[in-house]
Every structure is written in C-alpha cells, then in structure tokens.
Amino acid sequence: MPHFPNTHRVDARDKVRGAAPFGTDMRLPEMTHGAFVTATIGRGRITGFDLSAARALSGVRLIVTNETTSALTPARFIMVGGYAMQSHSPVLTDRVAYRGQPVALVVADSLEIAKEAAGLIRVSYQEEAFAATLDSPLAEVIPQADAEMRHPPENISIGDAAGTFERAAHRVDATYEMARQYQNPIELVGSVAYWEGDRLTVHQGTQNANGCRFNLATQLGIPPENVTVISPYVGGGFGQKNAAHSQEALTAFAAREIGRPVKVVVPRRQLFHDASSRPATRQRLRLSADAEGRLTSMLYDIDAETSRHDNFAAEHADTIARFYDTQSFQSHARLAKVDMATPGYMRAPFELAASFAVESAIDELAHELGIDPVEMRLRNDSERDMVTGLPHSSRHLAECLRRGAERFGWQDRNPEPRSMRAENGDLIGYGVGVGLYNGSSGANIVSLRAERDGAVVVSAGVHEMGQGVRTAIANVVATRLGVATGRVEAILGDTRGVPAMLTAGSWGSAAAIPAVEAACDALLARLAERGADIAAEPDLDAFMAQAGQTSLAVESDSHAPGQTREVLGNLRAAISRRAGRSTPAS
C-alpha cells in the first residue's frame, strides 16, 4: 500500500526524554575532569607559575601549562586553510593575547577538585598595554583590502557614488554602532577524550566533526585516520561550533598523558573568551535619492574588530550591496586589530548588523522624502544582483513586504510620532525592516544500507543542530523507498561514517538532501538490476524480496550547481566549499 511519511520530528521523543546523546553527556569508567585557569591581564606574557598548593590537593592528576605542551603543534585559523577558531593556541605559549584566555588546565578525579585546584594556582605576568575596543589608541587599524587572508573580500565600486551623493538634493548621512555580541547556546563548548592504544576518540558538540578531526591530528601529530570525532547532536551552534576550540587538543593531550578519559567543559562565563563572537562594528551609510524616492547612490564604510593575531573578514558590504537597486555604490572596509579572541560567525554573522544599518538609513531617507517606508522599499526593489549584474535566482522581497503590510494592517498606520495608542492608552509603534540571506549549498557524500526487514541506515555528511535534518532525511528515504520513518536511522556528525561538510550558513540540509535522494535512487537502480519492479508503488521490503537481497549498500554523492565532482576531494580533506550567489565554485 502507498506509504505516506510521518510529519513529526523523528528524534523529538529522544530529545524531550533526555535520551539524545550530546557530546559531553558521555560517561566513561575512571573519567577525570578538567578546569581551566584563565588570564587576568589584557595582554602580556606569563613569567611563572606557583603550582605547589594545587599539586598538594588530593585527587589532582595533571596540571598542563605552556611548559609541558611542547609536543603540541599550534592550531591554524580556519579562514587561512586551517580548522581552528583562531591561530592563537592558549596553554601552548607563554603569550597572553587577551584577558580570560586559558593559561593552564588542571585535571583531577572530580570537577570539584579540578576547580578548587585551578583556584589555588598563582600566575605571574609581565603586563603590556592593550587595546580593548574599536576606539582604543593602541588598536591597529588597517584597510581590509591590505589584510593578509585567504579570500579577502574586495571593496565594491559601481559608478560614481561619491559624486552622485554630493550632487543629490535628498541625502542621508548616518552612522550606526553595534557592540560586540556573544551567542550562548544551551550546550556549552566541551570535549570528552579517551585513547585506545594510538587511536583517539573525542565526543563533543560541533558543526564540523571532520574539521575537528583534522585539527586534532595536526596538533597532536598523529594520522587523521587515528582520530574519531562523534557529535550526533549539537545543542545549539549558531556559528560558535563551526571550528575547533582550544579545549579539544588539550583534553586529548591530557587523556594521553594520564592514560584515562578526560572531560573538559568550558563554563558559561568563560565562553565569552574561549569561543568566537560577533565583532563590534561602526557603519557609516550615505544614501541619496531622487524626488520619487529611487536611490541614486549608496556609500558604505565599515570598521570592524578583529583579533591581534588573525584577520576575520568583514563581509557586511557584500550583504548591503544586495538590498536595493541603485545607480552607484561604493564600500570601504577597515579592520581594527584589538586584544581579543578572534571573532567568528554568529547566526546571521554580517547580515544582522548590515541589515540594521541599511534599514535604519532607508527609514531616515523615506522620512526626509515624505514617502511611506514600505513604498520606499518597493520602489527600490531589484531584479538583478547589483554587483554581478546577474538576475536573481529567486527574490521575494516585494511579495513579503506587500503580504506583511496587509496582514499587519499597515494601511492604518499613522506616521506621526506618539500618534497611535491602544484602548488602554499604551503607545503603539509600527515599523518595517527587511533582511536578506543568500541560498547556498555544497557537496555531500551519503552511504545507505537497506535491510530486508525494512530498516535503512543512512550516513550523511551533515550535523544535527536542532534544524531537524534527521526528520528531513527520514522523510526523503520513506517517500523514495516506501519504509516507515521510524525504520530510518541517520548517522550524522560522526567521522566513522562519510566525511561531513561544515554545517553552517543554512546550507546543511540543502547540501545533504540531494545526496540522500541520489543514494535512494542508486539503491533502487541496483535493485532493478537484480529483478525488482521499481516502477511499482515504493515498497522496499517487496523490492528486496524480488531482488533476492537480504542486505544491500550503496554510496552516492552530489554537489551544488556551479561545482564539479572535484570538490568532493576537498570535502574528504575537511575543506568546505559552498556554492551560491557569486561564490566561486571551487
């Protein structure tokens, strides 16, 4: 009989019962626990440790400092071809790059003992003057175009934006500042590591299991095939977990040193120093328009924080340039190198800050012209990508604005300040703002094994971060093969399976599902070769019986439009290559 896939979340019951396995939930016999000692200065060098009180505490197994980590190789920043959130490797150097960075790791029989011992350690420093903000006198400000990085975003220049702005009758010149922001997912950053001979296994929450695997291999000096990273569920990533963190290699190192499993979970208060953040920005927008409200120029200047040791690219202009159609556009980006952990991706990394700035400026210009702000946006909608000149593959901004205005009763809005009140006297404000996000995808590899009893095991190169990709995979397999969704097991975020692409940028499902579909089709083709009538209503059990198979496995792959199969080699080496918009194919 025809099969209709279930619409419920296939892993929901496990999640609400606490049965879904998250990284540091792992408990192992003789497991020890680690706690960090963190720097109390803004910048400088470590000149010495007093470890005597900590070592005297019963239950302390190991104290890791820069004096004991010479066997470890520093990490490499993900944006220059490495796998880590930054190139600075705390506890591997006497250098203090920012306040709050780890300077020592204590491993003990219990977390309580480890924390107590960490509090007993005294660290001596040679302090240096530091830059803490965009405006600090010691911040090193450089044009982004001159910064060393693998793929530096270029300044965008279209037409004579400066001249058009100066000649315009209707102009807005506004500056918007946004403070540094931090994501705080429910699941903390942490690792559980143990060794079996020369083979390492690490359980942790990550958006990039394969990248963490290669980073661990590099830092520990062992072959990647000797490293297993397991992350079946991630309790919130938001970009924070898209690269290797400093505790991973240190946890694995400590486990090797003492010959016992080690668990290190970064406390929430330390996430502000041990994980990436959205950098502080200052954005200046100059807009001009004609009397009908059509944009004639846009000048955009962005100052964004980065760390002293890495250049984190500010891609805000790449976002703003796609909002509206204008005759001329000019952007200029600068990086302010300050003493902080390297910034990183945070949900809508550049889009949030850029959207706030451009939408605020559009509102100012609409007010200047006396044009309704919804109408102002509609008049400047674009059918093409202003930077590349290519037509949009999809764009629904005008439709969203019209539907939103209708559903919110925008026609009843009074634009005068403090003019609208509820029945109880409360002030009511109506505003409008839009956001854009590009659609991206990438390469993926999927292996699929079907059993005669209707069970299907799928290993896909994607991570489950709460977006429901297990449900999407189960529904695809159920529809294609005619099995119950409850009989589909998805192995995700596990380097024992297929190599996984970094899951970020909303491309995880878009990259994995086509490969799952291809694997289902490959399985059906294999069954057809063995005599199954796959033209009939999907029924895996019947097809397997017709083909005389009790178990059958296939592997397939897919890549995004604009890519070739050569990109699969990058995927196996944990080098992510996405495609979408004007992103290079490889």
N, C-alpha and C positions, 0 to 999 in steps of 0.2 A: 504494500500500500504506500501511497505517497508519504514522504517524510517532510514535516514542517518543523524547522529548528525552533528550539525554545528561545524565548526572548529575555529570560532572566540572566543575571550575571552568574556565570558558571562557578566562580570562585567566591561568591558573596557569602555563602554559608560558612566556609572555612574562615573567612576574614572576620565575620562578626563573632565567631566562636573562639577566635584566637588560635586557630589551627593552621593558618597560613604561615609558612616558615620565613621569617625575616632574618637577615644576616646575623646579628649579634644575639638572637634568641638561642643560638646554638649552645648546648651544654655538653661538655666532654669530661671524662674522668680525669682527675688531677689538674683541672684547668686552673690557671693562675690569672691574675688580673693586674692591669697596668694603670698608672695615673701619671699625668704629666706635671712637671714643674715648668712654669711659664715665666718669661722675661718681664721684669718690672721697669725696664728703661725703654725709651723710644728708639734708640739706635746706639750701637757701640760694639764692644767686644767682651766676651767672657774672659776674665783673668784667673778664675779659680773656683773650686767647689769645696765646701765643707760637707762631707758625706757621713761623718762619723756617727752622728745621732741617728740618722736613717739606717745605717748599716747595723747598728746595735739593736734595732727593733726586731723582735722575734717574728718570723714569717716573711721577711724580705728576702727575695731570691736573687734579684739582679737590679743594678742601677746602671742605666745606659746614659752616657754623656758623649760629647764630641771626642773625648779621649779614648773611647772604646769602640768607635764606629768606623775606623779607618778602612775596614773591609767593604764598606758600603760605597756604592757609586752615587753621586748626586743625581737627583731627578732632572728631567728635561721638560720644559714648558710645552704644553700641548699645542700651542699656536706656532711653534717653530719646529714641529715634527716629532715632539716627544709625546708623553702620555700623562703628564702631571699638571696639577692646577697652577704650579709655579716652578721656577728653576731653583729658587732658594729652598734648601733642604734642612729644616731645623734639626738639631741634635747631631748633624753631620759636620758642623762647623762651629767655630767659636764666635762667628759673626751673629750679632743681633740685628735683624733687619727691621723689626717693628715690635712695639710693645705687645705682650701677650703671646708671642711665638713660643713654642715648646723649646726648652733648653736641656731637659733631662726627662727620662722615663724611668719610673720605679715599677718593678714587677714583684708582686707578693702573693701570698696564698689566698688573700681575700681583698676585695676592693677597699674595705675599710682600712686595712693595714697599709695598702699601697697609698691611699690618700693621706693617711697620717704621716707616713714616711716622707712623702713628697713635701709636706708642710714643714718637715724638720731640716730640709736641705737648704743650705745657705750658699748663695751665688755672689761672687764678686764681679764687678763690671768696670770697664773703662768707658765712660759715657761720652757720646758725641752729640752735637746739636742735630736736631731732627726737624723734618717738615711733616706736619700732620694734616694740612688742608691744602686746597687749591691755592689759597692766597698766602701760604707760608712763604716768608722771604727765602727760605732755602729750597723751595720747590724748584725743580729743574724743568722749565717749560720748553718744549721743542715742537716744531711743526710735525704733525703725524706723518706727512709725506717723507720726512727725513728719518723717521724712526726705523730701526732695524726690526723687521718682522717678515714672516714667510710670504704672506699675501697682504701687503699694506693697501688699505682702501685709499683710492685716489680722491683728491678734491674734484668736485663736479663743476664743470663750467659749460653753460649753454647760453649763447647770446651775450649781450652787453647788459648784465644785471645791474651793475653799479651806475652806469649812465642812465638807464631807464628809470631807476629808482630816484635819482637826483632830479630828473625832469618831470616826475609824476606829480599830479595835483593831489592825489589821495594816497597817503602813506601812513604806515605804522612802523615804529622802531621800538621794539620791546625786548627786554632781557628776562630770562626765566632761570631760576636756580633750583636745583634739586639736590638734597642731601644724600649722602651715602645710605644705601638701603641693604638690608640683610634678609634672606629667606630663612625661615625656621620650620622646616618640615617636622612632622611628628617623629619620624625616625631620625635619630642622631647619627652623626658620622662615627663609624667604628668598624673594627675588624676582629675576627676570631681566626687565629692561625695555628696550624699544627703541622708537624713533619712526620713522614713515614719514610725512613731512610733519607734519600736525597730528593724526595718529592714533597712539595709544599701544597697544602690546601688552605685556602682563605675563604671564609664566609663573611659576606658584608653586603650592605645595600649599595648598589652602584648602577649608573646608567651606561656603564662602559666596561663590562666584565673583561672583554678581550684586551682593551687598553690597559686595564689594571694588571692583567696577566703579564703583558709585555713589560710594563713598568717594573713590576716585582722582579722579573727575570733580569732586567738590566741593572737594577740597584743591588740585587743580591749576587749577581754574577753567575747565574745558573741558566740552563736552556729553558726557553718558554714552554716546551713540552713537559717540563718537570713541575709546572705551576698549574694549579686548578683554582679558578675563582667561581664561587657559587653564589648567585643572587637571584633566587626565583621570584622574589617580591621586593619592591622598593617602597618604603613608607613615605613617599614624597621625595621628589628630586628637584624639580624646578630649576635645573641647571647646576645646582650645587654639587651633584654627584656625577657630573659628566667627565671627570678626570680623577686621576689618582691623588689621594691625600697623603700627608706626611706620616700618619699613624700606620699606614699599611706596611711599608717596608720595615719600620721599627718594630711592629708587632711580630712580623715574621722573623726578623733578626733575633729578637728576644726569645722566641719559641725555639729557635735553633740553638741558642746559647745554653738554655736551661734544660732542653730536651723534654719540655712539657707544653701543652697547649696554652696559649696566651690570648686573653681577651682585653682589648682596649676600646673603650667608648669615650668619645670626646664629650665632656659635659656641655650643656647648652650654653653656659656663659662663655666657654672657650670657642664655640662655633664662630663667634664674631672675629676670631683671629686665625682659626685653623681651617676655615672654608672661605670660598670666594664670596663676593658681594657685588651689587651694582655700584659702580663708581659715582661719586659726586660729579655733577655737571653744571656748567653755566652755558646757556644757549641764548644767543642774540639772533633775533629774527627781524629782518626788514622786508616788509611787503608793500607793494604798490598795486593799484588797480585803476581801471578807467571808471568813468561815471556810471557805467552799467554794472559795475561790480566784478568785472573779469580781471583776473590777476595779470599784471604785466611784468612783474619782476619779483624775485624772492632771493634775498641774500641771507645766508645761514652761517653763523660762526659758532663753533662748539669748542669749549675747553672741558676736558675730562681727565679725571685722575687715572693714573696707573702706578704701579709699584716702582721702586728704585731699580729693581733687578729684572723686570720684564716689561714689555710693551704690549698692553692689552688694547687692541684696536677699537676705536670708537666709530661704530658704523651708523651713527644717527643720521647722517646726511643721506645715506643710501635709502633710509626709510622715508624721510621728509620729502625727498625728490619725487616720490611716487604718489603723494597725496592728491595733488591737484595739477591741472594743466596751466602752464604759464609760459610766456614767450621767452623768458630768460631766467636763469638760475645760476647762483654761484655759492659754493660752500668752501669753508676753510676750517680744518680741524687741528687742534693742538692738544698735546698730552702734557699733563703736569705730573712729573715723577716725584712721588712722595713716599714717606717711610710707612708702608702698609703692606699687607699681604696682597698679592696680585689679584686685581678684580677678575670677575668672571661672568658667566652667563646666569642671569636670574630671570625667571619667567617673563617673556616679552622683554628681552635684555635691553635693546636700544629703543624698541618700538614704544614702550611706555613713556619714557622721558621725551622722546621726539614728538609723540602724539600730543602730549600735554602742551608742549611749547607751540607747535604749529596751530593746534586748535584754539588755543588761547589767543594767538595773534590774529587768526581769522575772525574770531569774535570781535576783537578790537576794530578790525578793519570794517566789518559789517556795521558796527555801531557808528563808525566815522562816516559811512556812506548812507546810513539810514535804511539799510536793506535787511530784511529778515535773515537771521543766521542760517536757517535751513536752506532758504532760497539762494543765499550766497554760496553755499557749498554745492548746490545743484548746478549753478551756473558755471562752476569751475571743475566739474567732473571731467575725467579724461577717458578717452577710448584707446589711448596708447600709452606705452611706457615712455615718459618724457626723456629718460636718459638714453635708452637704446633706440627709441623710435619705433619699436615693435608693438603690434597690437596686444592688448592684454589677453591671456588665455581665458581668463574669467575675471569679472569685476562686477559686483552687485551693490556698489555703494549707493547709487541713486535709488535703487529699489528699497534698500534698507532705510534710507532717510525718509522716503515717502511713506512706507509702512509704519515706521516708528512715529512719524508726525501724526498719522491718522490714529494710531492706537493710543497715543498719549494725549490726544486732544490738543495738539499744538495750535490749532486754529483759534482756541480760546485764550491763548497766552496774551497777557498784557506786558509789553516790553519795558514799561516804566518800572524803575526800582521800587520795591516795597508796595507795589500796587495790588498784589494778589494775596488774598487771605482765605483761610479755611473758615468753616462755620464757627469754630471755637476761637477764632482770632489769630491762629498761628499763621505766620508768613509762609507763603508758598513761592518757590522759585522754579522756573523751568529753564533748562539749558540743553544744549546739544553738543555732542562731541563724537568724532568717529575714530576708529582705529583700523589699521590695515596690517595684514600679516601675509607674507608670501606662502604659496604652497610649494613644498619641497618633497622630494623622495630620494631614493638611493638604491644601492644594490643590496641584495639579500640572498641567503642560501637557506634552503629548507630540506630536511630529511623527514621522510614519512614512512612509518611501518604499520601495515594493516594485518590484523589477525582474523582468522575465520569466524571468531565469535563476535565480530563487530567492533572490537577495540582498535583504536587508532592512536598511535603515539607520534606526535609532531615535535620536531626540534627546529625552532625558528630563531633567526638572528635578530632578536628584539628583546626588550626588557619590559616587565610589567610594573609600571609605576603608579597604578591606580586608574589608568586610562581605559582599562577593560579590554586589553588586546587578547587575553585568553578567550574571552567571550566572542570576540570577532573571529578568531581562528576557529573556535569550535563551531560557530555558525557556518563558516565557509566550508569546512570539512563535512558537516552534517548535510548541507544542501547539495554539495557536489557528489558525495559518496553514499548518501542515504543511511546515515547512522544517527543514533541519539547523541545529542551534545554531551550528555553525561559520560559517554564512552570515549570521548576525545581527551587525551592527556597532552598538554602542551609543556614542553621543556624549554624554559626561557632563562636568559641571563646565566647560562651555565657553560663554561668553556669546555666541558666534556662533550658537549653537543657541537652543533655547527658554529662557525665563527660569527659573532654578533657585531652588527654595526652599532656605533654610538647611537643611543636612543635619545633624541633631543629635537628641538626645532619643529615639533609636530610632524616629523617625517617617519616615526617608528612604524605605525600601522600602515601608512602609505607605502613604505618600503617592503614590509613583511608580507602583507596580504597577497600581492601579486605572485610572490614566490610560493605561498601556500596553495594558491589556485593552480599554479603551474605544476606543483608536486602532485596535487589531486588528479590533474589531467594526465600526468605521466603515469600514475598508478593505473588509471582507467585504460590507458593505451596498452600498458603491459598486460593487463587482464584480458583485453580484447585479443591480443596476440595469442593468448592461451585458450581462447574459445569462449570468453564471456560475451554475452549480448548486452553491451553497454548502452545500446540505443533504447533499452527499456527504462522504466522508472528506476532512479537510483536505488540500489539495494546491495550494499557491499557484501553482506553475507551470501546472497544469491550469486553475485558475480564471482566471489572466491570459490564457491562450490562448483560453478560452471567451469572455472579455470583449473579446478583441481588443486587449489593452493590453500595451505593452512596458515602461511605467513608470507608476506611479500613486502620488500622495502625498496624505496626509490629515493633519489636526491635530485632536487631541481634548484634553479636559481632564477633571478630576474634582476634587471637594472632599470634605472629611470630613463625616460626619454632624454636623448642627447648624450647618453653614456654608451660605452661599448662593454663587452664582456671582460675586457682587460681590467676594468675597475674591480673585478672580483679578487684579483691579486692583492690590491690594496686592502680589501676587506679582510682577507686572511691574515694580513700583517697588522690589523687593527688601525689602519689608516682610513678614516672616514672620508668619503667623497659624496656629497649630496649634489643633486641637480634640481634646478628650479629657478625661475626668473632668468637672470642673465648670469647665473653661477656657472663657471667653467665645468665642462663635462667630466674632466679628469684632472 
